[in-house]
């Protein structure tokens, strides 16, 4: 890279960041500072759920080299806002981060472990000192952290069992520290501090904590623990895969009380009228004793309990939140006679989901959130006029697997993305007015037009409300928006001048549903909904029509997205012999180009389709291996393709006056050769300039090629105008939709390491040269390879006065991002 490159803070220019939470039970936490932190792929994201009346991902921290399993805010005394949080991952490391808008580097040295880190807990001591416990498979490590450095205090072996839940706590009104952890045998162990906390190494004899008690009762893995003070006692809640929640009371005892009560079994009175719960007397350290008893067993879930979380409410006292894979979240509260009862139950209804993996209270207890197996977030807020009624709120969401392709709508009003999580998603701005009558805009997922049975690979926009998609199957599927989507889209985004939508609303189906055991979205019309019989027959117990029209003034919740935002499927296109890999649509949307995985010339042919009749126009032979990307030139004259065979091919449109159906045809105009090619490895990506004068190619050899048309003796040919070599393979390329200023082009380059480079190219005698001082790096914009980049199209190129472009990106890290890219960064250097 050039020394003149500028590195900038990604968060300062991030408009939107979308990703799902990793499917692990302890992967999200809600701090007293009001912020939610969660693991997304190899990164940790911080979300503000109260951002201008909406929600937004405000920062992303990158440092792990494997999936993040657990995150935890380091809480302070008296519920003060947290500044530090810690994350643990499959890379056998834990990182402590200082929360700022975004840092480019890890705050502290990583805490190394013997295995993947699965859970984290902490206890605030005093003067910005914490005791931290981290679980890594069969070991638990205790660390001392003081905002400057971290030292290992003790390592505990869990003897051939896995640690799945952790909790550190202090006995009320004392300096007695306790550690509780559960394992895959259904046991809960209590360890007590009996020596001062001092840093030690692996050979040191100092063992500040020792095991004092083993609690049994659960019949399956203990997945979660949480504690809260209750007067002079501690209440410990444990949730397990036996579907039960157990509440344990830990009470202080003096040495005299301990000797007076040496009964270790249930005491039954002689008249058999009262049963006293078994109470275990435990010696902790010195003159410190405690009694441990089982206070209650809660049964309300029909699936594994993956999370428990305490909260103390001023109005209602103690509350316990539990989450389960049975798709429900329950708030428990004690009745007047002390019996714990279900107070509130919320959750998902329908949809293809495996339930909740975690959940937390907000600091005021008036909101709760949960995250599901597929990474979706749910949030509920307590109604002011009815404390027992909780309404769903607006929260972020995203893909839970690598995002392979994206495309803007022709007018740039929304963005479509496809992912290996087998979904197609629409991202759009939610526009509303604040008290000062100014527009407030936040981006959200508005619809899931396609929830498929195969991993999605590629997408092409045909018009504002039509698109084609390809998955790991031989079929191309095309979709058209539903009437319900267009109505909601207009309300949420404030879309205007929607002539296409006006014409379609009269004839479009209301929505779509997926029949049982089917892959195709079936259209649902108003008549289908109204004709549902009042008295259900046994055969109607599992109906095909799951669609329910919804009226939305704000972005939909996860449950609605999964079930009620599908688009009807228009057509299936057959013709390829292997899985679809690349799609491209002509600027007018009348021609669709498709390509599939290929190992020979026959299957590497590109097929052109007429989107009016859905018939094949022709097949274009040129490549020997899989075509990795195709792009039509903005003027519609050329089709450019790049391939794994290390070559690019350029096809030119031919007007056939003899054709009766006015179908355009294309012929091969030029093809690079393997021996003479600029690229020596797979060419991954390509794009055209807005004026169709230049095109870009980039590949695994880390080479960027800029090509221009020149006149020669053999006619017009395309030659290399600029060649640049980078440190990492080029995986995505895009041209800005207009000139920054006369003769000055803007491009964005995505790399396999997750970096994005913005580069300006100056035109001189039909050649482009790089303006080195304009090179800007979004370092680690993604934590893995970038799959696609595309600038937002401009509604009116000639009258556009904006001083920035919007750049959409997606990658292997599950993220879809939108960056604000000013035309000049000279005054915005980090």
Steps between C-alpha positions, in 0.01 A plus 500: 500500500610854444631702793253774408202283598275634773355263760169614642268391780234279349238599759523867402373414152273202570137569416377145554640172625290185503589156634348229715609385844705180511298195612652452846318548832717774653566703185313823587491729804304815586693745714391763751629751245201407282709332230475144372824321410494177301726266304462502121727255315858590612401852613323662793228753421359770726138605448313800636135387530391861570670676210276794400187304578631202307801270523842497337824304498739771619833315514671177402812360665725261310783292642385140527596244238207264558133512601421712805314286756445730795501871591464670835491860627733559797247647740579764758355565844160672537399430137732762355545498120755242389812594306663159446375175356661163437451248221600134463522292184586171337854630442568416868536868587312761698540872432422788734384808312456858610177623348550796274330572169747267336861405549722362231704292745435263785499688830704244692704187446283194437427261786612161370315179584535127444179476296211703357368758746132425570391728788620805692401662829648774716485655844583864570733534797594866554695786342449373143609147584313193385524129558420324172418133445520343154392148407685309229363149464644309799678788674401821675749785519483777759654834403570826679437809283567861602449695170875491438590133491357155557665223703409136545396424858400134485414224254236243598464162335145374450596130486378357171189715475417821317429827676182650355393769748696734729424746778727696735346671801564640846301403809300805616668721763821301489818455302437132432525429126335196342517340156219283366513302179291231334608217275373242252434249779219710647705604805568844644823559689566768760854622557589741779791738541718405791821689410567857387491555126852508362629452152648157448649293227449138399764379750387710795343334803261786572140383461274783617181300429417147613196282438259491794179347366336312212129556433300234317148490368509582131482197274669653197759761406492818710512779239463822699547645850418841644500642854338791684507624858181443700547676833790326671468200269593412145253352254665284233294408194606212278350403164563163338419276209257304716257793435506598870619809685620456857528777757759450773524712814844561650476645852773617734552308823714569803725228633264448792197464271692255286583276797145516631359384167690197376204338330581403143171340408138618490355545847146375526307598808346227714141594412586487125327837450810691391795422283813706536714525190839336518768749594868435439740672740823591320825627645631769262815633667618599846188579702284538189219248460189479284188291453391391154147386432276442201235771513289419195480303177341684207344312213344695216720431200457206268856513371855550619551810716798690361496819703395648836531863607401673826365850543379692804207730428404784732134433432499119490806383689689201365442389141663213314527476122540159336549417132456167328522332164123444525473852344388663824636747754342504846515758778450338841400677821418379854138517613395641838548161662849463350411257220677582174250545218513579131431873463558567130564273202615631159662337201467386143199348330557294186797544273793271441705561812656300783408737779701729726862461600529794738322801646542787746315772690576865433643692797158640593325164454243650263645339188624152419674354198574154370713358222410186310686208348492671159645815653187713488439752778167560671426785739192571711407808701265513798190706431458801726125444547518122549801354677408147396493585129827514308508624141769414245736777398740586219834319512776419255547171317712345230634194324640212705731363231730642234339764277591422141339769287307824516333742261335841526153570364524708179420823685714409802207501743576160644766231500459126443744240634526122473680267735603144571238518779249424219326838511463809285458820702398859427670784688345848481488831689230570758412868465309688768485853641627603841374781720686758290329369183833379365524163332658228713626202300621161616544192282326171573406169349154548348428164341621148429366441146652153481554244776640205311615143546836553328790734577456819298776608264411792274237763423405737215250788511260508204295802607396679817277211608645202311818300546658169406704285735723196472580244767692174523247342263466492121196729492479878472201640688336836436285694744263794502400709801171440675236770546546482876874570463449803273246651740730455801808607305339832412399572859837410654734657245281788383546389140345734245453513123431129499336459160602136472347425840175677409464286190575176684286545811180425313612160378765374743431223751475614860796291612661158478555185700712188469298176486602216727804315363521756220768741375288735288326809636133459420291813435224576752213722381247688711235246403717218638523673837130584520394148405660333802227281657382594847466138607829323442508146374770264623678535164521877553703462818815563297386740225718606210397864532701640791506855363318768699498854357649753740483879505836646602605854584838387634747223405360150560605270782686174440183291522331710229809491282517121507137442419320796342741681266554241224465603136307279256713301259436590136705257298753219513766496229656166403800457277818463703658167584645601838443743787441864408801718581455842336217721372487841334216711359513755221439864600143487364435167673394331174795259479623269774839330475572187704795268554555184705787308652702340223806292429472503119403731215151360458385575853695828516274653235304809599125483437303813410131515589217722379333627821175567314442149367749319731641319200865448417641750254835332442802331656837676503811277496828658609630345821627159606428523872242663729403858420547682830331832418326678211414863449306678224636839403274790607426582134384141443742440210746264669490198731821435691579165664794379709586142582699250699688427176690831558344675201237764437262511205318795344177448305349774284133552432396446141184651357334239281257683271363169374391391848124510538495505879754785540713280724855631537783261424864516602820387334851452639698816426820433693646249741819512698733203463643299785859547385473874428257586778576759765370252757688184594236362739119482524327825406238553771336828416429770243304824452431781251540874534173694486580630150594150366848625403700283741466170679679345795622147568647359820614158610675264735839619373433831685501686169259780406462558127339810348409456133420756232400493133759612244509505122748276325562362154276204579221725622386605844657290773509517876846536652640530850500862616619449856635201689554503876614220729393483863597295804177295504275339238240731348152354559261789420502812281262784420495836323321802650179599314638833381819705477627660820592795282582530128746229402512344849354153567450331835536123549478268800712185533423215740761250617516151644616633839192721540654835406328744266706755308347810342708621208456791262609467138571798278433489126771609260471432125264204545726351765442482874771558756477455876502811718712361782429775753128423471533136610298429814488171692205371699725264692325177601165626376412130521681239705510257205504509121278757331262340249339798330515879485252733329446873515143620539350611165404865475141593424598793283866499402487840330333682790672319785673746735597256775859517624518128573413155368350210690699178464346162586722205588454141611732217591576167659459658845117501464490882492322729257640851536429840347775761516477873436785586261570875468639614167808619685652363822778758527336671795381177658820313567511289815 
